[in-house]
């Protein structure tokens, strides 16, 4: 082969080699970008899953109180589940009760905001002060896709835990009214008037939270023509109070 032929062959091969090398580089870059994108998407999915499955739960066990036990769990979407074991009257049998409802957006944000301030209950949250009166064994827990933390306490000096305890207790008080109203509506309708009076007083005193959580119970009373009109009117007023409060939150 002549020198001229060799030069021509070299000139042809060089662009081909450069072209192949360029495509290899491009291919590697594409693979790296795809891998980074997949990793980012997985992280975002994990984060979204953790957020959507996050649940804050408050439990109280207090013997000789009524109810002696209750628990409330609220998830990041605002869905809440309440369950308790208690009596309606001193001489009645202990019964289990449970219900589900949607928490107002404001209180949902408060619950998860306070849980975050309390570092999701990591570490010791009980004051350790044995001179403080026993007001029931309380448990706060936080679970999501990445962690599961539970803390027990009687009394805490942490402001976030104190506020969260008060909020859960005010919601539980509302739902316990619902428990008793269900019983009275079914078995003792004449007791409804007095029970609703007490509920109305506490609602006006801002001692109850999430009244809309018992709206179905109140609505059933409103729609029952066998119940006294004054009682039905009071139940209707409480529904309106609950709707107003939920909208305000």
TORLUM-601274 format. One line per 10 residues: number of its first residue (from 1); for each residue x, y, z of N, C-alpha, C. Coordinates in Angstrom, 2 decimals, always signed. Layout:
% residues N
NUM = X:Y:Z:X:Y:Z:X:Y:Z  ...
***
This chain:
% residues 249
1 = +0.86:-1.20:+0.00:+0.00:+0.00:+0.00:+0.89:+1.24:+0.00  +0.51:+2.22:-0.85:+1.32:+3.44:-0.96:+1.11:+4.31:+0.26  +2.02:+5.26:+0.42:+1.92:+6.19:+1.55:+0.65:+7.02:+1.45  +0.29:+7.38:+0.23:-0.93:+8.18:+0.03:-2.16:+7.39:+0.45  -2.17:+6.06:+0.12:-3.31:+5.22:+0.50:-3.42:+5.10:+2.00  -2.27:+4.96:+2.68:-2.26:+4.86:+4.14:-2.80:+6.13:+4.77  -2.42:+7.26:+4.22:-2.90:+8.54:+4.76:-4.41:+8.67:+4.61  -4.90:+8.22:+3.42:-6.35:+8.31:+3.21:-7.10:+7.39:+4.19  -6.58:+6.19:+4.40:-7.21:+5.25:+5.33:-7.22:+5.81:+6.75  -6.09:+6.46:+7.10:-6.00:+7.04:+8.44:-7.00:+8.16:+8.62
11 = -7.14:+8.98:+7.57:-8.09:+10.09:+7.62:-9.52:+9.59:+7.77  -9.80:+8.42:+7.17:-11.16:+7.87:+7.26:-11.41:+7.30:+8.65  -10.37:+6.56:+9.19:-10.56:+5.90:+10.49:-10.68:+6.90:+11.64  -9.90:+7.99:+11.58:-9.89:+8.93:+12.70:-11.27:+9.50:+13.02  -12.01:+9.98:+12.03:-13.35:+10.47:+12.35:-14.25:+9.37:+12.91  -14.08:+8.14:+12.36:-14.91:+7.04:+12.85:-14.62:+6.75:+14.31  -13.30:+6.75:+14.63:-12.90:+6.49:+16.01:-13.41:+7.58:+16.93  -13.24:+8.84:+16.45:-13.73:+9.94:+17.28:-15.24:+9.87:+17.46  -15.93:+9.46:+16.39:-17.39:+9.35:+16.46:-17.83:+8.29:+17.45  -17.13:+7.14:+17.40:-17.47:+6.06:+18.34:-17.20:+6.50:+19.76
21 = -16.07:+7.16:+20.00:-15.73:+7.63:+21.35:-16.75:+8.63:+21.86  -17.18:+9.53:+20.96:-18.17:+10.53:+21.35:-19.48:+9.88:+21.78  -19.92:+8.88:+21.00:-21.16:+8.19:+21.35:-21.04:+7.44:+22.67  -19.85:+6.89:+22.92:-19.63:+6.23:+24.22:-19.78:+7.21:+25.38  -19.20:+8.40:+25.22:-19.30:+9.43:+26.25:-20.74:+9.86:+26.47  -21.43:+10.06:+25.33:-22.84:+10.46:+25.42:-23.66:+9.39:+26.14  -23.38:+8.12:+25.78:-24.08:+7.01:+26.41:-23.84:+6.96:+27.90  -22.59:+7.18:+28.31:-22.25:+7.17:+29.73:-22.97:+8.30:+30.47  -23.01:+9.47:+29.86:-23.68:+10.62:+30.47:-25.17:+10.33:+30.65  -25.79:+9.74:+29.62:-27.20:+9.40:+29.69:-27.47:+8.41:+30.81
31 = -26.60:+7.41:+30.95:-26.76:+6.42:+32.01:-26.64:+7.05:+33.39  -25.66:+7.97:+33.55:-25.47:+8.65:+34.83:-26.70:+9.48:+35.18  -27.20:+10.24:+34.20:-28.39:+11.08:+34.42:-29.59:+10.22:+34.79  -29.75:+9.08:+34.09:-30.87:+8.18:+34.38:-30.79:+7.63:+35.79  -29.56:+7.25:+36.18:-29.37:+6.71:+37.53:-29.67:+7.76:+38.59  -29.19:+8.99:+38.38:-29.45:+10.07:+39.33:-30.94:+10.38:+39.41  -31.61:+10.37:+38.25:-33.04:+10.65:+38.21:-33.82:+9.58:+38.96  -33.43:+8.31:+38.76:-34.11:+7.21:+39.44:-33.93:+7.31:+40.95  -32.69:+7.67:+41.36:-32.43:+7.80:+42.79:-33.24:+8.93:+43.40  -33.29:+10.09:+42.69:-34.05:+11.23:+43.18:-35.53:+10.89:+43.28
41 = -36.04:+10.19:+42.25:-37.45:+9.80:+42.25:-37.76:+8.86:+43.41  -36.83:+7.93:+43.67:-37.02:+7.00:+44.79:-37.04:+7.74:+46.11  -36.13:+8.74:+46.25:-36.09:+9.52:+47.49:-37.37:+10.31:+47.68  -37.86:+10.90:+46.56:-39.10:+11.67:+46.64:-40.28:+10.76:+46.98  -40.29:+9.54:+46.39:-41.35:+8.58:+46.67:-41.32:+8.16:+48.12  -40.10:+7.88:+48.63:-39.96:+7.50:+50.03:-40.42:+8.62:+50.95  -40.05:+9.86:+50.58:-40.46:+11.01:+51.39:-41.96:+11.19:+51.39  -42.58:+11.02:+50.20:-44.02:+11.16:+50.10:-44.73:+10.06:+50.87  -44.16:+8.82:+50.76:-44.75:+7.70:+51.47:-44.67:+7.91:+52.98  -43.52:+8.41:+53.43:-43.34:+8.65:+54.87:-44.32:+9.71:+55.36
51 = -44.49:+10.78:+54.54:-45.40:+11.85:+54.93:-46.84:+11.36:+54.95  -47.23:+10.56:+53.93:-48.61:+10.13:+53.83:-48.97:+9.09:+54.90  -47.98:+8.34:+55.37:-48.26:+7.30:+56.37:-47.94:+7.76:+57.79  -47.50:+8.99:+57.97:-47.15:+9.47:+59.30:-48.40:+9.49:+60.20  -48.24:+9.00:+61.42:-49.35:+8.93:+62.38:-48.86:+9.35:+63.76  -49.64:+10.23:+64.39:-49.38:+10.60:+65.78:-50.50:+9.99:+66.62  -50.13:+9.29:+67.69:-51.11:+8.62:+68.55:-50.95:+9.04:+70.00  -52.08:+9.31:+70.64:-52.10:+9.64:+72.07:-52.94:+8.60:+72.78  -52.40:+8.04:+73.86:-53.12:+7.02:+74.64:-53.11:+7.42:+76.11  -54.24:+7.23:+76.77:-54.34:+7.50:+78.21:-54.94:+6.29:+78.91
61 = -54.27:+5.85:+79.96:-54.79:+4.80:+80.84:-54.84:+5.36:+82.25  -56.06:+5.49:+82.79:-56.25:+6.10:+84.10:-57.31:+5.32:+84.87  -56.89:+4.32:+85.67:-57.86:+3.53:+86.44:-58.73:+4.40:+87.34  -59.97:+3.98:+87.49:-60.98:+4.69:+88.30:-61.50:+5.97:+87.64  -61.03:+6.27:+86.44:-61.62:+7.40:+85.71:-62.58:+6.83:+84.68  -63.31:+7.69:+84.00:-64.25:+7.21:+82.99:-64.18:+8.09:+81.74  -63.68:+7.53:+80.64:-63.26:+6.14:+80.46:-61.88:+5.86:+81.07  -61.66:+4.61:+81.44:-60.38:+4.25:+82.03:-59.27:+4.22:+80.99  -59.66:+3.96:+79.76:-58.68:+3.88:+78.67:-59.24:+4.52:+77.42  -58.40:+5.30:+76.74:-58.75:+5.74:+75.39:-57.49:+6.00:+74.58
71 = -57.68:+5.96:+73.28:-56.56:+6.18:+72.37:-57.07:+6.89:+71.13  -56.28:+7.82:+70.62:-56.64:+8.53:+69.40:-55.44:+8.62:+68.48  -55.63:+8.22:+67.24:-54.57:+8.25:+66.24:-54.98:+9.17:+65.10  -54.08:+10.07:+64.71:-54.35:+11.01:+63.61:-53.25:+10.86:+62.58  -53.64:+10.65:+61.32:-52.61:+10.52:+60.29:-52.39:+11.85:+59.57  -51.39:+11.88:+58.70:-50.99:+13.13:+58.05:-52.06:+13.69:+57.13  -53.02:+12.86:+56.72:-54.11:+13.34:+55.87:-55.25:+13.92:+56.70  -55.17:+13.75:+58.04:-56.21:+14.29:+58.91:-57.26:+13.28:+59.33  -57.10:+12.03:+58.92:-58.07:+11.01:+59.32:-57.74:+10.56:+60.75  -58.77:+10.51:+61.59:-58.57:+10.17:+63.00:-59.41:+8.97:+63.41
81 = -58.86:+8.20:+64.32:-59.58:+7.05:+64.87:-59.51:+7.13:+66.39  -60.67:+7.06:+67.04:-60.76:+7.12:+68.50:-61.36:+5.83:+69.02  -60.76:+5.26:+70.05:-61.33:+4.08:+70.68:-61.16:+4.20:+72.19  -62.16:+3.71:+72.92:-62.09:+3.81:+74.38:-62.84:+2.65:+75.03  -62.60:+2.50:+76.32:-63.33:+1.53:+77.14:-63.82:+2.26:+78.38  -65.14:+2.31:+78.57:-65.68:+3.06:+79.70:-67.12:+2.72:+79.99  -67.66:+3.35:+81.02:-69.04:+3.17:+81.42:-69.83:+4.43:+81.11  -71.12:+4.27:+80.90:-71.99:+5.43:+80.72:-72.45:+5.94:+82.08  -72.74:+5.00:+82.97:-73.16:+5.34:+84.34:-72.39:+4.45:+85.31  -72.40:+4.85:+86.57:-71.63:+4.14:+87.59:-72.03:+2.67:+87.70
91 = -73.33:+2.41:+87.54:-73.82:+1.04:+87.70:-73.95:+0.28:+86.37  -73.49:+0.90:+85.27:-73.59:+0.23:+83.96:-72.33:-0.60:+83.70  -72.43:-1.46:+82.72:-71.29:-2.30:+82.36:-70.30:-1.51:+81.51  -69.04:-1.90:+81.62:-68.00:-1.26:+80.82:-68.15:-1.70:+79.37  -68.05:-0.76:+78.45:-68.23:-1.08:+77.03:-67.11:-0.47:+76.20  -66.82:-1.14:+75.09:-65.83:-0.63:+74.13:-66.56:+0.24:+73.11  -65.90:+1.29:+72.69:-66.50:+2.22:+71.73:-65.41:+2.70:+70.79  -65.73:+2.83:+69.53:-64.76:+3.39:+68.59:-65.47:+4.16:+67.48  -64.78:+5.15:+66.95:-65.34:+5.97:+65.88:-64.20:+6.57:+65.07  -64.51:+7.02:+63.87:-63.53:+7.66:+62.99:-64.11:+8.97:+62.47
101 = -63.24:+9.93:+62.23:-63.68:+11.23:+61.73:-62.50:+11.95:+61.09  -62.78:+13.08:+60.46:-61.74:+13.89:+59.82:-61.45:+15.10:+60.69  -60.20:+15.25:+61.08:-59.78:+16.38:+61.91:-59.70:+17.64:+61.05  -60.02:+18.78:+61.63:-59.91:+20.04:+60.90:-58.45:+20.28:+60.48  -58.27:+20.99:+59.39:-56.92:+21.22:+58.86:-56.02:+21.92:+59.88  -56.61:+22.87:+60.62:-55.82:+23.60:+61.61:-55.28:+22.70:+62.71  -56.13:+21.83:+63.25:-55.68:+20.94:+64.32:-54.76:+19.84:+63.80  -54.98:+19.41:+62.57:-54.04:+18.44:+61.98:-52.64:+19.03:+61.91  -52.57:+20.28:+61.45:-51.26:+20.95:+61.36:-50.66:+21.18:+62.75  -51.51:+21.51:+63.72:-51.02:+21.71:+65.09:-50.43:+20.42:+65.65
111 = -51.13:+19.31:+65.44:-50.66:+18.01:+65.97:-49.29:+17.67:+65.41  -49.13:+17.77:+64.10:-47.85:+17.37:+63.50:-46.77:+18.44:+63.73  -47.19:+19.69:+63.84:-46.22:+20.75:+64.15:-45.67:+20.60:+65.56  -46.55:+20.30:+66.52:-46.12:+20.12:+67.91:-45.29:+18.85:+68.06  -45.65:+17.81:+67.31:-44.85:+16.57:+67.35:-43.43:+16.84:+66.86  -43.32:+17.66:+65.83:-41.99:+18.02:+65.32:-41.22:+18.83:+66.35  -41.90:+19.79:+67.00:-41.24:+20.60:+68.04:-40.74:+19.72:+69.19  -41.48:+18.65:+69.47:-41.10:+17.73:+70.55:-40.12:+16.67:+70.07  -39.53:+16.90:+68.87:-38.56:+15.97:+68.29:-39.15:+14.58:+68.15  -40.43:+14.55:+67.80:-41.15:+13.29:+67.59:-41.06:+12.35:+68.79
121 = -40.94:+12.96:+69.98:-40.97:+12.26:+71.26:-39.73:+11.40:+71.52  -38.66:+11.71:+70.81:-37.41:+11.02:+71.05:-36.83:+11.47:+72.39  -36.27:+10.55:+73.14:-35.70:+10.89:+74.43:-36.76:+10.91:+75.52  -36.39:+11.39:+76.68:-37.28:+11.41:+77.84:-38.17:+12.64:+77.80  -39.49:+12.44:+77.91:-40.41:+13.58:+77.92:-41.10:+13.73:+79.28  -41.00:+12.71:+80.14:-41.59:+12.81:+81.48:-40.73:+13.72:+82.35  -41.39:+14.49:+83.22:-40.65:+15.42:+84.07:-39.78:+14.71:+85.09  -40.18:+13.51:+85.48:-39.44:+12.78:+86.50:-39.76:+13.23:+87.91  -40.68:+14.19:+88.03:-41.06:+14.71:+89.35:-42.13:+13.81:+89.96  -41.75:+13.05:+90.97:-42.67:+12.10:+91.59:-43.65:+12.79:+92.55
131 = -43.46:+14.07:+92.79:-44.37:+14.81:+93.66:-45.61:+15.28:+92.91  -45.56:+15.23:+91.59:-46.70:+15.64:+90.78:-47.79:+14.57:+90.88  -49.03:+14.99:+91.06:-50.15:+14.05:+91.18:-50.26:+13.20:+89.93  -50.62:+11.94:+90.11:-50.79:+11.03:+88.98:-52.11:+11.35:+88.28  -52.02:+11.66:+87.00:-53.21:+11.99:+86.21:-53.39:+11.02:+85.05  -52.85:+9.81:+85.23:-52.99:+8.80:+84.18:-51.70:+8.59:+83.43  -51.46:+7.34:+83.03:-50.28:+7.04:+82.22:-50.57:+7.42:+80.76  -49.78:+8.33:+80.25:-49.98:+8.84:+78.90:-48.88:+8.32:+77.98  -49.23:+8.08:+76.75:-48.27:+7.64:+75.75:-48.45:+8.46:+74.48  -47.37:+9.03:+74.00:-47.36:+9.70:+72.70:-46.45:+8.90:+71.78
141 = -46.92:+8.64:+70.58:-46.09:+7.90:+69.64:-46.16:+8.53:+68.25  -45.08:+8.36:+67.53:-45.00:+8.87:+66.15:-44.46:+7.76:+65.26  -45.16:+7.49:+64.18:-44.69:+6.49:+63.21:-44.81:+7.04:+61.80  -43.81:+6.77:+61.01:-43.90:+7.02:+59.57:-43.07:+5.93:+58.88  -42.76:+6.11:+57.61:-42.03:+5.09:+56.88:-40.58:+4.95:+57.30  -40.08:+5.88:+58.12:-38.67:+5.88:+58.47:-38.41:+5.71:+59.96  -39.40:+5.95:+60.82:-39.15:+5.87:+62.26:-40.41:+5.48:+63.02  -40.18:+4.97:+64.23:-41.26:+4.59:+65.12:-40.79:+4.88:+66.54  -41.40:+5.91:+67.15:-40.95:+6.39:+68.47:-42.13:+6.44:+69.42  -41.95:+5.94:+70.63:-42.99:+5.94:+71.64:-42.41:+6.44:+72.96
151 = -43.16:+7.30:+73.64:-42.70:+7.84:+74.93:-43.85:+7.84:+75.93  -43.56:+7.41:+77.15:-44.55:+7.38:+78.22:-44.29:+8.53:+79.20  -45.37:+9.03:+79.81:-45.20:+10.11:+80.80:-46.48:+10.29:+81.62  -46.29:+10.84:+82.79:-47.41:+11.29:+83.62:-47.58:+12.79:+83.44  -46.46:+13.50:+83.56:-46.47:+14.95:+83.39:-45.17:+15.36:+82.69  -45.28:+16.28:+81.75:-44.10:+16.74:+81.02:-43.95:+18.25:+81.17  -42.71:+18.70:+81.26:-42.44:+20.14:+81.31:-42.19:+20.71:+79.92  -42.18:+19.86:+78.91:-41.94:+20.34:+77.55:-43.20:+21.04:+77.03  -43.11:+22.31:+76.64:-44.31:+23.04:+76.18:-45.04:+22.35:+75.04  -44.31:+21.80:+74.07:-44.96:+21.15:+72.92:-45.76:+19.93:+73.37
161 = -45.22:+19.17:+74.31:-45.92:+17.99:+74.82:-47.14:+18.41:+75.64  -47.00:+19.46:+76.43:-48.14:+19.96:+77.21:-49.28:+20.40:+76.30  -48.94:+21.14:+75.24:-49.97:+21.62:+74.31:-50.62:+20.46:+73.56  -49.81:+19.50:+73.17:-50.34:+18.34:+72.44:-51.25:+17.51:+73.34  -50.86:+17.35:+74.60:-51.69:+16.61:+75.56:-53.04:+17.30:+75.75  -53.02:+18.62:+75.94:-54.26:+19.37:+76.13:-55.16:+19.27:+74.89  -54.56:+19.31:+73.71:-55.35:+19.23:+72.48:-55.99:+17.86:+72.33  -55.23:+16.81:+72.55:-55.80:+15.47:+72.45:-56.89:+15.25:+73.50  -56.68:+15.76:+74.70:-57.68:+15.58:+75.75:-58.96:+16.33:+75.45  -58.85:+17.51:+74.84:-60.07:+18.26:+74.48:-60.82:+17.55:+73.35
171 = -60.10:+16.95:+72.42:-60.75:+16.18:+71.36:-61.41:+14.93:+71.94  -60.70:+14.27:+72.86:-61.24:+13.05:+73.48:-62.50:+13.35:+74.27  -62.55:+14.51:+74.93:-63.75:+14.90:+75.69:-64.95:+15.01:+74.76  -64.74:+15.59:+73.60:-65.81:+15.70:+72.61:-66.31:+14.33:+72.18  -65.38:+13.45:+71.85:-65.74:+12.13:+71.34:-66.38:+11.27:+72.43  -66.02:+11.54:+73.69:-66.66:+10.79:+74.76:-68.10:+11.25:+74.95  -68.38:+12.51:+74.67:-69.78:+12.95:+74.64:-70.53:+12.14:+73.58  -69.87:+11.96:+72.44:-70.49:+11.17:+71.37:-70.81:+9.76:+71.83  -69.89:+9.16:+72.58:-70.11:+7.80:+73.11:-71.35:+7.75:+73.99  -71.47:+8.70:+74.91:-72.61:+8.70:+75.82:-73.92:+9.04:+75.10
181 = -73.84:+9.95:+74.15:-75.06:+10.32:+73.41:-75.60:+9.15:+72.61  -74.71:+8.34:+72.03:-75.15:+7.16:+71.30:-75.93:+6.22:+72.23  -75.39:+6.04:+73.42:-76.04:+5.15:+74.40:-77.40:+5.72:+74.83  -77.42:+7.00:+75.20:-78.67:+7.61:+75.67:-79.73:+7.64:+74.57  -79.30:+7.91:+73.36:-80.25:+7.96:+72.24:-80.89:+6.58:+72.02  -80.14:+5.56:+72.26:-80.65:+4.20:+72.03:-81.46:+3.67:+73.22  -80.98:+3.96:+74.43:-81.57:+3.32:+75.60:-82.25:+4.26:+76.61  -81.93:+5.54:+76.57:-82.43:+6.44:+77.63:-82.58:+7.86:+77.08  -83.54:+8.06:+76.23:-83.69:+9.33:+75.51:-83.93:+10.52:+76.44  -84.54:+10.27:+77.58:-84.81:+11.37:+78.50:-83.51:+11.96:+79.08
191 = -82.42:+11.22:+79.01:-81.14:+11.70:+79.53:-80.41:+12.58:+78.52  -80.90:+12.63:+77.30:-80.23:+13.40:+76.24:-80.18:+14.89:+76.55  -81.27:+15.41:+77.09:-81.35:+16.86:+77.32:-80.24:+17.34:+78.25  -80.07:+16.66:+79.38:-79.06:+17.07:+80.35:-77.64:+16.90:+79.78  -77.45:+15.82:+79.05:-76.12:+15.57:+78.46:-75.76:+16.65:+77.43  -76.71:+17.01:+76.61:-76.47:+18.04:+75.59:-76.28:+19.42:+76.22  -76.96:+19.68:+77.34:-76.76:+20.95:+78.05:-75.31:+21.08:+78.51  -74.80:+19.99:+79.13:-73.41:+20.00:+79.60:-72.45:+20.17:+78.42  -72.74:+19.48:+77.34:-71.87:+19.57:+76.16:-71.87:+20.99:+75.60  -73.04:+21.59:+75.55:-73.16:+22.96:+75.03:-72.39:+23.94:+75.90
201 = -72.47:+23.78:+77.21:-71.74:+24.65:+78.14:-70.23:+24.54:+77.94  -69.74:+23.32:+77.81:-68.30:+23.12:+77.63:-67.84:+23.61:+76.25  -68.70:+23.45:+75.26:-68.36:+23.94:+73.92:-68.24:+25.46:+73.92  -69.18:+26.12:+74.58:-69.14:+27.58:+74.66:-67.95:+28.07:+75.49  -67.52:+27.24:+76.45:-66.35:+27.57:+77.25:-65.05:+27.16:+76.59  -65.14:+26.72:+75.33:-63.97:+26.31:+74.53:-63.18:+25.19:+75.21  -63.90:+24.29:+75.86:-63.28:+23.13:+76.48:-63.29:+21.92:+75.57  -64.06:+22.01:+74.48:-64.18:+20.90:+73.54:-63.57:+21.28:+72.20  -62.99:+20.30:+71.54:-62.40:+20.53:+70.22:-62.90:+19.46:+69.26  -63.03:+19.83:+67.98:-63.47:+18.91:+66.93:-64.90:+18.40:+67.16
211 = -65.81:+19.34:+67.42:-67.21:+18.96:+67.64:-67.80:+18.30:+66.38  -67.28:+18.69:+65.22:-67.78:+18.07:+63.98:-67.50:+16.57:+63.96  -66.61:+16.11:+64.84:-66.31:+14.68:+64.90:-67.48:+13.84:+65.40  -68.42:+14.48:+66.10:-69.61:+13.76:+66.58:-70.86:+14.24:+65.84  -70.68:+14.94:+64.73:-71.82:+15.45:+63.95:-72.80:+14.34:+63.54  -72.34:+13.16:+63.11:-73.30:+12.10:+62.75:-74.19:+11.69:+63.93  -73.62:+11.66:+65.13:-74.40:+11.31:+66.33:-75.45:+12.38:+66.60  -75.02:+13.64:+66.51:-75.95:+14.75:+66.74:-77.02:+14.80:+65.66  -76.64:+14.53:+64.41:-77.60:+14.56:+63.31:-78.67:+13.49:+63.48  -78.27:+12.33:+63.98:-79.24:+11.26:+64.22:-80.29:+11.68:+65.25
221 = -79.87:+12.47:+66.24:-80.80:+12.98:+67.26:-81.73:+14.02:+66.63  -81.15:+14.92:+65.80:-81.94:+15.95:+65.13:-83.05:+15.33:+64.29  -82.75:+14.23:+63.63:-83.69:+13.62:+62.69:-84.69:+12.67:+63.35  -84.54:+12.45:+64.65:-85.42:+11.52:+65.36:-86.63:+12.26:+65.92  -87.78:+12.05:+65.31:-89.00:+12.76:+65.73:-89.51:+12.31:+67.10  -89.00:+11.18:+67.59:-89.44:+10.71:+68.91:-88.70:+11.43:+70.04  -87.69:+12.22:+69.69:-86.93:+12.99:+70.67:-87.58:+14.37:+70.83  -87.57:+14.91:+72.04:-88.18:+16.22:+72.29:-87.57:+17.29:+71.38  -88.43:+18.23:+70.95:-87.98:+19.27:+70.03:-86.85:+20.13:+70.61  -86.93:+20.42:+71.91:-85.90:+21.24:+72.53:-84.55:+20.53:+72.49
231 = -84.56:+19.21:+72.61:-83.32:+18.43:+72.56:-82.78:+18.42:+71.13  -83.66:+18.24:+70.18:-83.24:+18.23:+68.76:-82.66:+19.59:+68.38  -83.27:+20.66:+68.88:-82.78:+22.00:+68.58:-81.39:+22.22:+69.16  -81.16:+21.70:+70.36:-79.85:+21.84:+70.99:-78.79:+21.05:+70.22  -79.16:+19.87:+69.77:-78.23:+19.06:+68.97:-77.89:+19.77:+67.66  -78.90:+20.40:+67.05:-78.68:+21.13:+65.80:-77.74:+22.32:+66.02  -77.91:+23.00:+67.15:-77.06:+24.14:+67.47:-75.60:+23.70:+67.64  -75.41:+22.54:+68.25:-74.05:+22.02:+68.44:-73.41:+21.66:+67.10  -74.20:+21.14:+66.18:-73.67:+20.84:+64.84:-73.17:+22.12:+64.19  -73.96:+23.19:+64.31:-73.59:+24.48:+63.71:-72.33:+25.04:+64.39
241 = -72.24:+24.89:+65.70:-71.05:+25.32:+66.43:-69.82:+24.57:+65.93  -69.99:+23.27:+65.72:-68.87:+22.45:+65.23:-68.43:+22.86:+63.84  -69.40:+23.14:+62.96:-69.06:+23.56:+61.60:-68.34:+24.88:+61.59  -68.81:+25.82:+62.43:-68.17:+27.14:+62.52:-66.74:+27.03:+63.02  -66.56:+26.21:+64.08:-65.22:+26.04:+64.66:-64.27:+25.38:+63.68  -64.76:+24.36:+62.94:-63.90:+23.67:+61.97:-63.48:+24.61:+60.85  -64.41:+25.47:+60.40:-64.09:+26.43:+59.33:-63.08:+27.47:+59.83  -63.20:+27.83:+61.11:-62.28:+28.81:+61.69:-60.87:+28.26:+61.78  -60.75:+26.96:+62.04:-59.44:+26.31:+62.12:-58.88:+26.10:+60.72
***
